[in-house]
Structure formats: structure tokens, C-alpha cells
Amino acid sequence: MMKIKTKLNLGFGLLFLLIFSLNLIGIKYITSLKKDTDNILSANYNTLLYTRNMLFFLDKRDPESLEKFDLNLHLQEKNITETGERESTEELRSHFEIFKSDLKNSAIEKR
């Protein structure tokens, strides 16, 4: 037969182990969420950077700028992370190919 003091010590010891293990599990999940968040923020920042560069190079409309636009579009195609981003990027690619093939079109002349 166990004494009450021994039962209390055993009970508190088990509670301590449970709380400690929950803390370890919580730390693991928080660390995982932080890594995922960092990756998402980095990918979104890159998307904004590529988009800003594409807008800048599109305004120039010289062959070198179009190559730089194409490079940034290619980088964006490798950086797809969000829902719907693939479709938007593919649509942009198709519009850009049409634009490249018809640079002398008067409807898109530089203003």
C-alpha cells in the first residue's frame, strides 16, 4: 500500500511529464509554422520584385528590356506558390508572346 505522499509525488511527476511533453510538441509546431511563414513571405516578396521589374522593363519596349522582362517572367514561373498564381502567370506569358510577335502594332505604341 502506497502512502498519500508517494501517490501525490507520482501524480505531480506524471503531470509534469505531460506538461513538458506538450511544451516540446508546441515548440516543434511553432518552429514548423515559422519556417513555412518565412518561405511564404520570401516567395511573395520575390513575386512582387519580379512583377515590379516586369512593369519597369515593359515600359521601355526595347529588345534588351524585353529580354529582361522575359527573364523576370521565367523567374516568376518558377516561383508559383499561391492558388491561382499559375493561371495568372500562364496568361501573362501568352499575352507577352503575342506582344513580342506584334511590337509594331499601332494599338500598343508607346505614348
N, CA, C and O atoms as a MOPAC input file, in Angstrom:
PM7 MOZYME 1SCF
protein

 N      0.84000 1    -1.18000 1     0.00000 1
 C      0.00000 1     0.00000 1     0.00000 1
 C      0.88400 1     1.24200 1     0.00000 1
 O      1.83700 1     1.35600 1     0.77200 1
 N      0.52800 1     2.19200 1    -0.91500 1
 C      1.31800 1     3.41500 1    -1.06900 1
 C      0.80000 1     4.48500 1    -0.12000 1
 O     -0.39300 1     4.56600 1     0.17000 1
 N      1.72600 1     5.29600 1     0.34800 1
 C      1.34400 1     6.41800 1     1.19400 1
 C      0.80100 1     7.54300 1     0.31600 1
 O      1.07700 1     7.59300 1    -0.88200 1
 N      0.05000 1     8.41700 1     0.90400 1
 C     -0.54500 1     9.54600 1     0.17100 1
 C      0.54900 1    10.43900 1    -0.40800 1
 O      0.42100 1    10.94000 1    -1.52500 1
 N      1.61700 1    10.63300 1     0.34900 1
 C      2.72800 1    11.46800 1    -0.12200 1
 C      3.32900 1    10.86900 1    -1.39300 1
 O      3.64400 1    11.61000 1    -2.32400 1
 N      3.49200 1     9.56900 1    -1.45100 1
 C      4.05500 1     8.89200 1    -2.62600 1
 C      3.09200 1     9.01800 1    -3.80800 1
 O      3.52300 1     9.26700 1    -4.93400 1
 N      1.79300 1     8.84800 1    -3.55900 1
 C      0.80800 1     8.98800 1    -4.62900 1
 C      0.80200 1    10.41100 1    -5.19700 1
 O      0.73100 1    10.60500 1    -6.41000 1
 N      0.87700 1    11.40600 1    -4.29900 1
 C      0.91500 1    12.79900 1    -4.75100 1
 C      2.17300 1    13.08200 1    -5.56900 1
 O      2.10600 1    13.72200 1    -6.61900 1
 N      3.30900 1    12.60800 1    -5.09200 1
 C      4.56400 1    12.80500 1    -5.83800 1
 C      4.49400 1    12.14300 1    -7.21300 1
 O      4.93800 1    12.72200 1    -8.20400 1
 N      3.93900 1    10.93400 1    -7.27700 1
 C      3.79900 1    10.22900 1    -8.54400 1
 C      2.83400 1    10.98000 1    -9.47200 1
 O      3.10700 1    11.12600 1   -10.66300 1
 N      1.73200 1    11.44600 1    -8.93900 1
 C      0.75500 1    12.20400 1    -9.73200 1
 C      1.33600 1    13.50300 1   -10.26300 1
 O      1.16700 1    13.81900 1   -11.44100 1
 N      2.02400 1    14.26500 1    -9.40800 1
 C      2.66000 1    15.50300 1    -9.84900 1
 C      3.77500 1    15.23300 1   -10.85100 1
 O      3.97700 1    16.01000 1   -11.78400 1
 N      4.48600 1    14.14900 1   -10.66300 1
 C      5.53900 1    13.78300 1   -11.61700 1
 C      4.96300 1    13.48700 1   -12.99400 1
 O      5.51000 1    13.92900 1   -14.00400 1
 N      3.85900 1    12.74000 1   -13.04300 1
 C      3.21500 1    12.44700 1   -14.32300 1
 C      2.66200 1    13.72500 1   -14.97600 1
 O      2.79500 1    13.91500 1   -16.18500 1
 N      2.04800 1    14.58800 1   -14.17300 1
 C      1.56400 1    15.85000 1   -14.70900 1
 C      2.70600 1    16.69500 1   -15.25800 1
 O      2.56900 1    17.31700 1   -16.31100 1
 N      3.82800 1    16.72100 1   -14.55200 1
 C      4.99000 1    17.46100 1   -15.02200 1
 C      5.47900 1    16.90500 1   -16.35300 1
 O      5.79700 1    17.67500 1   -17.25800 1
 N      5.54400 1    15.57900 1   -16.49000 1
 C      5.97300 1    14.96400 1   -17.74400 1
 C      5.00200 1    15.27700 1   -18.88300 1
 O      5.43600 1    15.54100 1   -20.00400 1
 N      3.70300 1    15.25200 1   -18.61200 1
 C      2.71400 1    15.59100 1   -19.63200 1
 C      2.85600 1    17.05000 1   -20.09000 1
 O      2.84600 1    17.33600 1   -21.28800 1
 N      2.98400 1    17.95100 1   -19.14000 1
 C      3.13200 1    19.37100 1   -19.48100 1
 C      4.43200 1    19.59300 1   -20.25100 1
 O      4.45200 1    20.34900 1   -21.22200 1
 N      5.49100 1    18.95700 1   -19.83700 1
 C      6.77900 1    19.08900 1   -20.52000 1
 C      6.69200 1    18.56200 1   -21.95900 1
 O      7.20000 1    19.19100 1   -22.88700 1
 N      6.04600 1    17.40400 1   -22.13500 1
 C      5.91900 1    16.84500 1   -23.48900 1
 C      5.02600 1    17.73100 1   -24.36400 1
 O      5.30600 1    17.89000 1   -25.55200 1
 N      3.95900 1    18.31200 1   -23.80400 1
 C      3.12500 1    19.23600 1   -24.56500 1
 C      3.90500 1    20.48300 1   -24.97900 1
 O      3.71800 1    20.99800 1   -26.08100 1
 N      4.76900 1    20.96200 1   -24.10500 1
 C      5.62300 1    22.10200 1   -24.44900 1
 C      6.55000 1    21.75800 1   -25.61600 1
 O      6.71900 1    22.56400 1   -26.53100 1
 N      7.14000 1    20.58600 1   -25.59000 1
 C      8.03700 1    20.17200 1   -26.67700 1
 C      7.27800 1    20.06200 1   -28.00400 1
 O      7.76700 1    20.49900 1   -29.04600 1
 N      6.09100 1    19.48000 1   -27.95400 1
 C      5.27400 1    19.36100 1   -29.16800 1
 C      4.87800 1    20.75300 1   -29.68000 1
 O      4.91500 1    21.00600 1   -30.88400 1
 N      4.50500 1    21.63900 1   -28.77800 1
 C      4.13800 1    23.00200 1   -29.15900 1
 C      5.30100 1    23.74400 1   -29.79800 1
 O      5.12300 1    24.43400 1   -30.80200 1
 N      6.47900 1    23.60900 1   -29.22900 1
 C      7.67200 1    24.24800 1   -29.78500 1
 C      7.95300 1    23.72400 1   -31.18300 1
 O      8.30500 1    24.48900 1   -32.08100 1
 N      7.79600 1    22.40600 1   -31.36800 1
 C      8.02600 1    21.80400 1   -32.69200 1
 C      7.08100 1    22.39500 1   -33.72800 1
 O      7.51400 1    22.76100 1   -34.82000 1
 N      5.78600 1    22.49200 1   -33.39900 1
 C      4.80800 1    23.01400 1   -34.34100 1
 C      4.99900 1    24.50100 1   -34.60400 1
 O      4.83700 1    24.94700 1   -35.74000 1
 N      5.33300 1    25.26400 1   -33.59800 1
 C      5.57800 1    26.69900 1   -33.78100 1
 C      6.79000 1    26.92000 1   -34.67700 1
 O      6.76800 1    27.79700 1   -35.54000 1
 N      7.83500 1    26.14500 1   -34.48300 1
 C      9.02700 1    26.24500 1   -35.33700 1
 C      8.68400 1    25.89600 1   -36.77700 1
 O      9.14300 1    26.56100 1   -37.70600 1
 N      7.88400 1    24.86400 1   -36.96300 1
 C      7.46500 1    24.46700 1   -38.30200 1
 C      6.64000 1    25.56800 1   -38.96200 1
 O      6.83700 1    25.86200 1   -40.14100 1
 N      5.72300 1    26.17600 1   -38.22300 1
 C      4.91100 1    27.27300 1   -38.74800 1
 C      5.77400 1    28.47300 1   -39.10700 1
 O      5.52600 1    29.14000 1   -40.11200 1
 N      6.78000 1    28.75000 1   -38.29700 1
 C      7.66900 1    29.87500 1   -38.57400 1
 C      8.42500 1    29.65800 1   -39.87400 1
 O      8.56000 1    30.58200 1   -40.67600 1
 N      8.91900 1    28.44400 1   -40.09000 1
 C      9.63100 1    28.14500 1   -41.33600 1
 C      8.70700 1    28.28400 1   -42.53300 1
 O      9.09100 1    28.85800 1   -43.55200 1
 N      7.48300 1    27.76000 1   -42.41700 1
 C      6.51900 1    27.87700 1   -43.50900 1
 C      6.18600 1    29.33800 1   -43.80100 1
 O      6.10300 1    29.74300 1   -44.96100 1
 N      5.99800 1    30.11700 1   -42.75400 1
 C      5.69200 1    31.53600 1   -42.90800 1
 C      6.84200 1    32.26900 1   -43.57700 1
 O      6.62000 1    33.09300 1   -44.46300 1
 N      8.05900 1    31.97900 1   -43.16600 1
 C      9.22500 1    32.60500 1   -43.79100 1
 C      9.30500 1    32.26100 1   -45.27500 1
 O      9.61000 1    33.12400 1   -46.09800 1
 N      9.03300 1    31.00800 1   -45.61900 1
 C      9.06400 1    30.59900 1   -47.02500 1
 C      7.98500 1    31.31100 1   -47.83500 1
 O      8.23800 1    31.75200 1   -48.95600 1
 N      6.80000 1    31.42300 1   -47.27700 1
 C      5.69700 1    32.09200 1   -47.97500 1
 C      6.00700 1    33.57300 1   -48.16700 1
 O      5.81000 1    34.11300 1   -49.25500 1
 N      6.48800 1    34.22800 1   -47.11900 1
 C      6.82500 1    35.64900 1   -47.22900 1
 C      7.93600 1    35.88200 1   -48.24300 1
 O      7.89300 1    36.84800 1   -49.00500 1
 N      8.92000 1    35.00800 1   -48.25400 1
 C     10.02000 1    35.12700 1   -49.21300 1
 C      9.51100 1    34.96100 1   -50.64200 1
 O      9.88000 1    35.73000 1   -51.52900 1
 N      8.67000 1    33.96400 1   -50.86400 1
 C      8.12200 1    33.72400 1   -52.20800 1
 C      7.24400 1    34.89700 1   -52.64300 1
 O      7.30200 1    35.31400 1   -53.80000 1
 N      6.43500 1    35.42900 1   -51.73400 1
 C      5.58500 1    36.56600 1   -52.08000 1
 C      6.41600 1    37.81200 1   -52.37100 1
 O      6.09200 1    38.57500 1   -53.28100 1
 N      7.47700 1    38.02000 1   -51.60800 1
 C      8.36600 1    39.15100 1   -51.87200 1
 C      9.00000 1    39.01100 1   -53.25700 1
 O      9.09300 1    39.98600 1   -54.00200 1
 N      9.43400 1    37.80100 1   -53.59600 1
 C     10.02800 1    37.57300 1   -54.91200 1
 C      9.01900 1    37.83600 1   -56.02700 1
 O      9.37200 1    38.41200 1   -57.05700 1
 N      7.77200 1    37.42100 1   -55.83200 1
 C      6.73200 1    37.68500 1   -56.81500 1
 C      6.56400 1    39.18500 1   -57.02700 1
 O      6.47200 1    39.64700 1   -58.16400 1
 N      6.52400 1    39.94300 1   -55.94000 1
 C      6.39800 1    41.39500 1   -56.06000 1
 C      7.60800 1    42.01100 1   -56.75800 1
 O      7.46300 1    42.93300 1   -57.56000 1
 N      8.78800 1    41.50600 1   -56.45600 1
 C     10.01100 1    42.00200 1   -57.08600 1
 C      9.99900 1    41.72400 1   -58.59100 1
 O     10.29600 1    42.61200 1   -59.39000 1
 N      9.65700 1    40.50300 1   -58.97200 1
 C      9.61700 1    40.15500 1   -60.39500 1
 C      8.55300 1    40.97900 1   -61.12500 1
 O      8.78000 1    41.42700 1   -62.24900 1
 N      7.40800 1    41.17700 1   -60.49800 1
 C      6.33600 1    41.94400 1   -61.11800 1
 C      6.74600 1    43.39800 1   -61.31200 1
 O      6.50600 1    43.98000 1   -62.37000 1
 N      7.36000 1    43.97600 1   -60.29900 1
 C      7.81900 1    45.36300 1   -60.41700 1
 C      8.86100 1    45.49300 1   -61.52700 1
 O      8.82500 1    46.44700 1   -62.30400 1
 N      9.78100 1    44.54400 1   -61.60400 1
 C     10.78400 1    44.56600 1   -62.67000 1
 C     10.13300 1    44.43400 1   -64.04300 1
 O     10.51800 1    45.12700 1   -64.98500 1
 N      9.14100 1    43.53800 1   -64.15600 1
 C      8.46900 1    43.36200 1   -65.44400 1
 C      7.76900 1    44.64900 1   -65.87800 1
 O      7.83300 1    45.02200 1   -67.04900 1
 N      7.10600 1    45.32600 1   -64.95000 1
 C      6.45800 1    46.59500 1   -65.29000 1
 C      7.48000 1    47.62900 1   -65.75000 1
 O      7.24700 1    48.35500 1   -66.71700 1
 N      8.59800 1    47.69000 1   -65.06300 1
 C      9.64900 1    48.64200 1   -65.41500 1
 C     10.19500 1    48.36000 1   -66.81100 1
 O     10.33900 1    49.28200 1   -67.61400 1
 N     10.49900 1    47.10500 1   -67.10900 1
 C     11.07400 1    46.76300 1   -68.40400 1
 C     10.05300 1    46.82900 1   -69.53600 1
 O     10.42000 1    47.07700 1   -70.68400 1
 N      8.80800 1    46.61500 1   -69.23400 1
 C      7.77100 1    46.67100 1   -70.26500 1
 C      7.59000 1    48.09300 1   -70.78200 1
 O      7.28600 1    48.29300 1   -71.95800 1
 N      7.77400 1    49.07400 1   -69.91400 1
 C      7.62200 1    50.47400 1   -70.32400 1
 C      8.69700 1    50.91100 1   -71.31600 1
 O      8.46400 1    51.83100 1   -72.10000 1
 N      9.85600 1    50.28000 1   -71.29900 1
 C     10.95600 1    50.68600 1   -72.17700 1
 C     10.78200 1    50.20200 1   -73.60700 1
 O     11.09400 1    50.93600 1   -74.54500 1
 N     10.30000 1    49.00600 1   -73.79000 1
 C      9.99600 1    48.41000 1   -75.09600 1
 C     11.18200 1    48.34800 1   -76.06200 1
 O     10.97800 1    48.44100 1   -77.27200 1
 N     12.37400 1    48.20000 1   -75.58200 1
 C     13.49900 1    47.93500 1   -76.47700 1
 C     13.85800 1    46.46000 1   -76.35200 1
 O     13.45200 1    45.81800 1   -75.38300 1
 N     14.60300 1    45.90800 1   -77.29500 1
 C     14.89100 1    44.45400 1   -77.26300 1
 C     15.56300 1    43.97900 1   -75.98000 1
 O     15.24700 1    42.89900 1   -75.47800 1
 N     16.47800 1    44.76700 1   -75.45000 1
 C     17.16800 1    44.37000 1   -74.21400 1
 C     16.18800 1    44.32500 1   -73.03600 1
 O     16.24400 1    43.41500 1   -72.20900 1
 N     15.30000 1    45.30600 1   -72.97000 1
 C     14.30600 1    45.33000 1   -71.89300 1
 C     13.33000 1    44.17000 1   -72.00900 1
 O     12.90200 1    43.60600 1   -71.00200 1
 N     12.97900 1    43.81500 1   -73.24000 1
 C     12.07700 1    42.67300 1   -73.42200 1
 C     12.74100 1    41.37500 1   -72.97900 1
 O     12.07400 1    40.48600 1   -72.45000 1
 N     14.04600 1    41.26200 1   -73.19100 1
 C     14.76400 1    40.07700 1   -72.70000 1
 C     14.76500 1    40.04000 1   -71.18100 1
 O     14.60000 1    38.97800 1   -70.58000 1
 N     14.95000 1    41.20300 1   -70.55700 1
 C     14.92600 1    41.26400 1   -69.08800 1
 C     13.52400 1    40.97800 1   -68.55500 1
 O     13.36600 1    40.34100 1   -67.51400 1
 N     12.50700 1    41.45600 1   -69.27800 1
 C     11.13100 1    41.13700 1   -68.91200 1
 C     10.92900 1    39.62500 1   -68.95700 1
 O     10.36700 1    39.03200 1   -68.03700 1
 N     11.39700 1    39.01500 1   -70.04700 1
 C     11.26200 1    37.56800 1   -70.22700 1
 C     11.98800 1    36.80600 1   -69.11800 1
 O     11.48800 1    35.79200 1   -68.63000 1
 N     13.15400 1    37.28800 1   -68.72300 1
 C     13.90600 1    36.65300 1   -67.63200 1
 C     13.11500 1    36.71300 1   -66.32700 1
 O     13.01400 1    35.71600 1   -65.61200 1
 N     12.55200 1    37.89400 1   -66.01500 1
 C     11.76100 1    38.02300 1   -64.78200 1
 C     10.49700 1    37.18500 1   -64.83600 1
 O     10.07200 1    36.63300 1   -63.82100 1
 N      9.89200 1    37.08400 1   -66.01000 1
 C      8.71200 1    36.23200 1   -66.15800 1
 C      9.08800 1    34.76700 1   -65.96000 1
 O      8.34400 1    34.00900 1   -65.33700 1
 N     10.23700 1    34.37500 1   -66.48800 1
 C     10.71100 1    32.99900 1   -66.30400 1
 C     10.96700 1    32.71500 1   -64.81300 1
 O     10.62500 1    31.64000 1   -64.31900 1
 N     11.56100 1    33.66800 1   -64.10900 1
 C     11.79100 1    33.50100 1   -62.66300 1
 C     10.45900 1    33.38200 1   -61.92200 1
 O     10.32700 1    32.58700 1   -60.99200 1
 N      9.48100 1    34.17300 1   -62.33900 1
 C      8.16300 1    34.09700 1   -61.70700 1
 C      7.50700 1    32.74400 1   -61.96600 1
 O      6.83200 1    32.20600 1   -61.08800 1
 N      7.69900 1    32.19600 1   -63.15600 1
 C      7.11500 1    30.89000 1   -63.46700 1
 C      7.67900 1    29.79300 1   -62.56200 1
 O      7.01300 1    28.78400 1   -62.32700 1
 N      8.88300 1    29.97900 1   -62.06100 1
 C      9.48100 1    29.01000 1   -61.12600 1
 C      9.09500 1    29.29400 1   -59.67400 1
 O      9.39700 1    28.49900 1   -58.78300 1
 N      8.43000 1    30.42200 1   -59.43600 1
 C      8.14800 1    30.88600 1   -58.07800 1
 C      6.66300 1    30.80500 1   -57.73700 1
 O      6.18400 1    31.58600 1   -56.91500 1
 N      5.93800 1    29.89900 1   -58.33400 1
 C      4.49100 1    29.81900 1   -58.12200 1
 C      4.20200 1    29.10700 1   -56.80100 1
 O      4.59400 1    27.95800 1   -56.59900 1
 N      3.50400 1    29.81700 1   -55.90200 1
 C      3.22300 1    29.25400 1   -54.57900 1
 C      1.75500 1    29.37900 1   -54.18000 1
 O      1.26800 1    28.58700 1   -53.37300 1
 N      1.05000 1    30.35300 1   -54.72600 1
 C     -0.31200 1    30.63300 1   -54.28400 1
 C     -1.34600 1    30.04500 1   -55.24800 1
 O     -1.04400 1    29.76100 1   -56.40700 1
 N     -2.55300 1    29.87300 1   -54.75100 1
 C     -3.66100 1    29.39400 1   -55.57100 1
 C     -3.99100 1    30.43900 1   -56.62900 1
 O     -4.14100 1    31.62100 1   -56.31800 1
 N     -4.10300 1    30.00000 1   -57.88000 1
 C     -4.43600 1    30.90500 1   -58.96700 1
 C     -3.25100 1    31.61600 1   -59.58200 1
 O     -3.37600 1    32.24500 1   -60.63300 1
 N     -2.10100 1    31.52000 1   -58.93400 1
 C     -0.90500 1    32.20700 1   -59.43400 1
 C     -0.40700 1    31.57300 1   -60.72900 1
 O      0.08800 1    32.27100 1   -61.61400 1
 N     -0.53600 1    30.26300 1   -60.84100 1
 C     -0.09400 1    29.57200 1   -62.06000 1
 C     -0.90800 1    30.03900 1   -63.25900 1
 O     -0.33800 1    30.31600 1   -64.31400 1
 N     -2.22500 1    30.13000 1   -63.12100 1
 C     -3.07800 1    30.54800 1   -64.21700 1
 C     -2.76800 1    31.97900 1   -64.64700 1
 O     -2.70700 1    32.27600 1   -65.84000 1
 N     -2.57400 1    32.86000 1   -63.67000 1
 C     -2.25700 1    34.25400 1   -63.98100 1
 C     -0.91300 1    34.36900 1   -64.69600 1
 O     -0.76600 1    35.14500 1   -65.64000 1
 N      0.05600 1    33.59400 1   -64.23800 1
 C      1.37800 1    33.63600 1   -64.86000 1
 C      1.33100 1    33.07100 1   -66.27500 1
 O      1.97500 1    33.60800 1   -67.17600 1
 N      0.57900 1    31.99800 1   -66.47800 1
 C      0.44600 1    31.43200 1   -67.82400 1
 C     -0.26200 1    32.41500 1   -68.75800 1
 O      0.10200 1    32.53700 1   -69.92700 1
 N     -1.26700 1    33.10800 1   -68.24100 1
 C     -1.96800 1    34.10400 1   -69.05100 1
 C     -1.03000 1    35.25800 1   -69.41700 1
 O     -1.04700 1    35.74600 1   -70.54700 1
 N     -0.22000 1    35.68500 1   -68.45900 1
 C      0.75800 1    36.73000 1   -68.72600 1
 C      1.75800 1    36.28100 1   -69.78100 1
 O      2.12900 1    37.06200 1   -70.65800 1
 N      2.19600 1    35.02900 1   -69.70200 1
 C      3.13400 1    34.50000 1   -70.68900 1
 C      2.51100 1    34.52500 1   -72.09100 1
 O      3.16400 1    34.93200 1   -73.05200 1
 N      1.27500 1    34.09900 1   -72.20600 1
 C      0.63400 1    34.07600 1   -73.52500 1
 C      0.46200 1    35.49200 1   -74.07200 1
 O      0.67000 1    35.71900 1   -75.26400 1
 N      0.08600 1    36.44700 1   -73.21700 1
 C     -0.05400 1    37.83400 1   -73.66000 1
 C      1.30700 1    38.42100 1   -74.05400 1
 O      1.40300 1    39.18600 1   -75.01300 1
 N      2.33300 1    38.06600 1   -73.32500 1
 C      3.66600 1    38.56900 1   -73.63800 1
 C      4.15300 1    38.02400 1   -74.97900 1
 O      4.77500 1    38.74800 1   -75.75600 1
 N      3.87400 1    36.76400 1   -75.24800 1
 C      4.27900 1    36.18400 1   -76.53500 1
 C      3.56100 1    36.88700 1   -77.69400 1
 O      4.16300 1    37.12900 1   -78.74000 1
 N      2.29900 1    37.21000 1   -77.51200 1
 C      1.55500 1    37.95800 1   -78.53400 1
 C      2.16100 1    39.35500 1   -78.69300 1
 O      2.34600 1    39.84100 1   -79.80900 1
 N      2.45800 1    39.97600 1   -77.57900 1
 C      3.06000 1    41.31300 1   -77.58800 1
 C      4.40300 1    41.30200 1   -78.31200 1
 O      4.67800 1    42.19100 1   -79.11800 1
 N      5.23500 1    40.31200 1   -78.03300 1
 C      6.55400 1    40.22400 1   -78.68300 1
 C      6.41900 1    40.03600 1   -80.18800 1
 O      7.20200 1    40.59600 1   -80.95600 1
 N      5.45100 1    39.26800 1   -80.60600 1
 C      5.31400 1    38.98200 1   -82.02900 1
 C      4.74100 1    40.16300 1   -82.81000 1
 O      4.84200 1    40.20100 1   -84.03600 1
 N      4.14600 1    41.12000 1   -82.11500 1
 C      3.49400 1    42.23900 1   -82.80500 1
 C      3.90700 1    43.57700 1   -82.18000 1
 O      3.04900 1    44.37800 1   -81.80900 1
 N      5.21200 1    43.81900 1   -82.06200 1
 C      5.70500 1    45.04100 1   -81.42800 1
 C      5.34400 1    46.30700 1   -82.19100 1
 O      5.24300 1    47.37400 1   -81.58500 1
 N      5.14600 1    46.21900 1   -83.50500 1
 C      4.87600 1    47.39800 1   -84.32900 1
 C      3.39600 1    47.73300 1   -84.41200 1
 O      3.01100 1    48.65000 1   -85.13800 1
 N      2.55800 1    47.00500 1   -83.67900 1
 C      1.12000 1    47.24900 1   -83.69600 1
 C      0.84000 1    48.65900 1   -83.17800 1
 O      1.32200 1    49.03700 1   -82.11100 1
 N      0.06300 1    49.43300 1   -83.93000 1
 C     -0.20600 1    50.81200 1   -83.55000 1
 C     -1.07300 1    50.91600 1   -82.30000 1
 O     -1.06500 1    51.94800 1   -81.63000 1
 N     -1.81300 1    49.87000 1   -81.98000 1
 C     -2.67300 1    49.88800 1   -80.79100 1
 C     -1.87700 1    49.86400 1   -79.50300 1
 O     -2.38500 1    50.25000 1   -78.45000 1
 N     -0.61400 1    49.40700 1   -79.57800 1
 C      0.19700 1    49.33100 1   -78.36000 1
 C      1.42600 1    50.22900 1   -78.45700 1
 O      2.41600 1    50.00500 1   -77.76000 1
 N      1.36900 1    51.22500 1   -79.30000 1
 C      2.51100 1    52.13100 1   -79.42200 1
 C      2.75500 1    52.84200 1   -78.10900 1
 O      1.85500 1    53.04100 1   -77.29300 1
 N      4.01800 1    53.21800 1   -77.94100 1
 C      4.42700 1    53.93300 1   -76.74400 1
 C      3.79900 1    55.32200 1   -76.74500 1
 O      3.83100 1    56.01800 1   -77.76000 1
 N      3.23300 1    55.72400 1   -75.62400 1
 C      2.57000 1    57.02500 1   -75.53800 1
 C      3.49600 1    58.04600 1   -74.92300 1
 O      3.11800 1    59.20700 1   -74.76600 1

